[in-house]
Amino acid sequence: MKTRPWDAADHLKTEEDMVNYLEAAFEDGDPSLIQAAIGDIARARGMTDIAKNTGLGRESLYKSLNPGGNPSFATVLKVIKILGLSLRLQRQA
């Protein structure tokens, strides 16, 4: 039997999947998990297209959004916008 590593990007097929995945990451609150989730969604949507539409280099996006990367907040906001998402704040209960 041949196996390969599990990749979340392979399972993010719909907009709803992607939004639910990112919401779960934000609910957890771990910045590295949020970063990884954004990277997984970007890979699921096509990193080349994301890079082209943000004006950022594909390789730099991969590095920034992979575990251990350190994306700027501006990069995160650009990627979120290109993904058709927005951040909204609400008071904690």
Backbone as CSV, one residue per row, in Angstrom:
resi,resn,N_x,N_y,N_z,CA_x,CA_y,CA_z,C_x,C_y,C_z
1,MET,0.840,-1.175,0.000,0.000,0.000,0.000,0.883,1.235,0.000
2,LYS,0.555,2.164,-0.892,1.285,3.422,-0.969,0.448,4.509,-0.311
3,THR,1.057,5.280,0.557,0.353,6.360,1.239,1.030,7.689,0.926
4,ARG,0.314,8.748,1.198,0.881,10.086,1.056,0.379,10.927,2.215
5,PRO,1.088,11.994,2.542,0.659,12.836,3.665,-0.735,13.426,3.413
6,TRP,-1.496,13.579,4.499,-2.824,14.185,4.410,-2.653,15.670,4.170
7,ASP,-3.416,16.217,3.247,-3.340,17.636,2.912,-4.744,18.223,2.949
8,ALA,-4.953,19.164,3.844,-6.275,19.787,3.995,-6.749,20.414,2.692
9,ALA,-5.837,20.946,1.894,-6.216,21.609,0.640,-6.961,20.661,-0.292
10,ASP,-6.672,19.368,-0.211,-7.349,18.381,-1.054,-8.822,18.224,-0.693
11,HIS,-9.203,18.680,0.484,-10.569,18.476,0.980,-11.395,19.761,1.017
12,LEU,-10.813,20.842,0.562,-11.510,22.134,0.546,-12.060,22.355,-0.853
13,LYS,-13.238,21.815,-1.104,-13.816,21.812,-2.450,-14.764,22.981,-2.708
14,THR,-15.458,23.435,-1.687,-16.466,24.475,-1.880,-16.120,25.707,-1.045
15,GLU,-16.766,26.816,-1.403,-16.606,28.045,-0.616,-16.998,27.798,0.838
16,GLU,-18.081,27.052,1.030,-18.549,26.760,2.385,-17.497,25.979,3.167
17,ASP,-16.857,24.998,2.518,-15.779,24.244,3.176,-14.676,25.188,3.640
18,MET,-14.293,26.098,2.752,-13.188,27.013,3.047,-13.538,27.968,4.178
19,VAL,-14.731,28.523,4.136,-15.155,29.457,5.188,-15.253,28.740,6.528
20,ASN,-15.854,27.562,6.552,-15.976,26.810,7.805,-14.608,26.459,8.375
21,TYR,-13.691,26.085,7.498,-12.334,25.731,7.916,-11.624,26.934,8.539
22,LEU,-11.721,28.085,7.877,-11.069,29.280,8.402,-11.748,29.774,9.678
23,GLU,-13.069,29.695,9.750,-13.770,30.078,10.979,-13.327,29.206,12.149
24,ALA,-13.166,27.906,11.911,-12.709,27.002,12.979,-11.306,27.387,13.438
25,ALA,-10.457,27.772,12.498,-9.099,28.188,12.861,-9.135,29.461,13.712
26,PHE,-9.986,30.420,13.331,-10.107,31.650,14.118,-10.698,31.374,15.491
27,GLU,-11.647,30.452,15.578,-12.223,30.108,16.880,-11.172,29.525,17.803
28,ASP,-10.248,28.754,17.249,-9.155,28.193,18.054,-8.253,29.305,18.564
29,GLY,-8.001,30.311,17.700,-7.231,31.475,18.114,-5.731,31.358,17.989
30,ASP,-5.225,30.220,17.528,-3.778,30.034,17.387,-3.324,30.678,16.071
31,PRO,-2.466,31.710,16.143,-2.039,32.392,14.922,-1.408,31.465,13.883
32,SER,-0.635,30.486,14.315,-0.010,29.582,13.348,-1.053,28.689,12.676
33,LEU,-2.114,28.350,13.374,-3.194,27.561,12.780,-3.972,28.405,11.766
34,ILE,-4.217,29.657,12.096,-4.897,30.566,11.171,-4.058,30.746,9.908
35,GLN,-2.769,30.949,10.081,-1.847,31.092,8.960,-1.869,29.840,8.082
36,ALA,-1.813,28.687,8.699,-1.830,27.429,7.948,-3.155,27.257,7.204
37,ALA,-4.257,27.623,7.835,-5.567,27.495,7.196,-5.663,28.406,5.976
38,ILE,-5.167,29.630,6.091,-5.160,30.541,4.947,-4.304,29.958,3.829
39,GLY,-3.164,29.393,4.192,-2.300,28.759,3.192,-2.967,27.570,2.529
40,ASP,-3.655,26.744,3.315,-4.370,25.590,2.753,-5.449,26.045,1.773
41,ILE,-6.181,27.073,2.146,-7.244,27.586,1.277,-6.640,28.180,0.008
42,ALA,-5.547,28.911,0.139,-4.891,29.497,-1.037,-4.411,28.396,-1.983
43,ARG,-3.849,27.319,-1.432,-3.407,26.211,-2.281,-4.598,25.528,-2.938
44,ALA,-5.702,25.389,-2.205,-6.898,24.765,-2.767,-7.456,25.603,-3.919
45,ARG,-7.355,26.904,-3.812,-7.872,27.805,-4.856,-6.887,27.999,-5.992
46,GLY,-5.608,27.712,-5.752,-4.576,27.882,-6.779,-3.625,29.001,-6.409
47,MET,-2.479,28.626,-5.871,-1.520,29.607,-5.375,-1.029,30.531,-6.495
48,THR,-0.901,30.017,-7.716,-0.437,30.855,-8.825,-1.413,31.993,-9.080
49,ASP,-2.706,31.686,-9.101,-3.715,32.727,-9.305,-3.751,33.708,-8.148
50,ILE,-3.636,33.189,-6.931,-3.631,34.061,-5.749,-2.447,35.023,-5.840
51,ALA,-1.276,34.496,-6.175,-0.079,35.340,-6.278,-0.266,36.412,-7.342
52,LYS,-0.774,36.013,-8.497,-0.963,36.971,-9.592,-1.933,38.080,-9.187
53,ASN,-3.021,37.710,-8.534,-4.041,38.690,-8.167,-3.650,39.579,-6.996
54,THR,-2.735,39.123,-6.162,-2.272,39.961,-5.056,-1.054,40.790,-5.433
55,GLY,-0.411,40.418,-6.540,0.816,41.105,-6.924,2.023,40.628,-6.148
56,LEU,1.886,39.507,-5.451,2.978,38.943,-4.665,3.563,37.740,-5.400
57,GLY,4.797,37.411,-5.109,5.441,36.254,-5.732,4.875,34.943,-5.186
58,ARG,4.691,33.963,-6.072,4.147,32.669,-5.673,5.022,32.006,-4.615
59,GLU,6.328,32.005,-4.847,7.243,31.368,-3.892,7.214,32.072,-2.535
60,SER,7.136,33.400,-2.543,7.098,34.113,-1.262,5.790,33.832,-0.534
61,LEU,4.689,33.659,-1.280,3.421,33.300,-0.641,3.505,31.919,-0.007
62,TYR,4.071,30.965,-0.734,4.238,29.626,-0.170,5.031,29.694,1.128
63,LYS,6.145,30.423,1.101,6.989,30.538,2.297,6.242,31.229,3.436
64,SER,5.533,32.299,3.115,4.827,33.063,4.144,3.699,32.277,4.788
65,LEU,2.975,31.501,3.980,1.767,30.840,4.477,1.997,29.406,4.942
66,ASN,3.215,28.913,4.807,3.527,27.585,5.327,3.904,27.687,6.797
67,PRO,3.791,26.576,7.531,4.211,26.593,8.941,5.639,27.133,9.072
68,GLY,5.829,28.007,10.017,7.131,28.610,10.231,7.329,29.898,9.446
69,GLY,6.410,30.177,8.520,6.491,31.420,7.753,6.080,32.585,8.633
70,ASN,6.344,33.769,8.151,6.011,34.952,8.938,5.415,36.019,8.018
71,PRO,4.157,35.809,7.583,3.576,36.782,6.649,3.279,38.103,7.350
72,SER,3.398,39.167,6.580,2.988,40.459,7.130,1.466,40.485,7.181
73,PHE,0.936,41.364,8.006,-0.516,41.496,8.092,-1.077,41.964,6.753
74,ALA,-0.316,42.801,6.046,-0.747,43.266,4.730,-0.892,42.095,3.762
75,THR,0.030,41.143,3.818,-0.053,39.952,2.959,-1.288,39.145,3.300
76,VAL,-1.536,38.941,4.576,-2.715,38.183,5.014,-3.990,38.864,4.510
77,LEU,-4.073,40.171,4.654,-5.263,40.899,4.203,-5.446,40.810,2.689
78,LYS,-4.344,40.894,1.929,-4.435,40.770,0.473,-4.966,39.394,0.076
79,VAL,-4.436,38.366,0.692,-4.859,36.999,0.358,-6.322,36.797,0.729
80,ILE,-6.718,37.246,1.905,-8.113,37.106,2.332,-9.047,37.821,1.351
81,LYS,-8.652,38.997,0.913,-9.480,39.745,-0.040,-9.594,38.997,-1.367
82,ILE,-8.494,38.498,-1.888,-8.506,37.765,-3.155,-9.325,36.486,-3.036
83,LEU,-9.361,35.902,-1.856,-10.176,34.700,-1.634,-11.665,35.035,-1.575
84,GLY,-11.986,36.321,-1.608,-13.384,36.732,-1.569,-13.946,36.758,-0.162
85,LEU,-13.054,36.874,0.817,-13.457,36.890,2.221,-13.158,38.256,2.818
86,SER,-13.688,38.494,3.995,-13.372,39.708,4.733,-13.315,39.363,6.209
87,LEU,-12.615,40.194,6.944,-12.568,40.037,8.391,-13.578,40.978,9.010
88,ARG,-14.269,40.495,9.998,-15.267,41.302,10.689,-15.048,41.106,12.186
89,LEU,-15.082,42.174,12.911,-14.902,42.114,14.359,-16.233,42.126,15.057
90,GLN,-16.288,41.432,16.176,-17.466,41.501,17.039,-16.985,41.372,18.474
91,ARG,-17.740,41.933,19.354,-17.386,41.860,20.773,-17.536,40.434,21.266
92,GLN,-16.624,40.054,22.146,-16.716,38.736,22.756,-17.866,38.735,23.759
93,ALA,-18.506,37.622,23.847,-19.634,37.506,24.793,-19.153,37.396,26.202
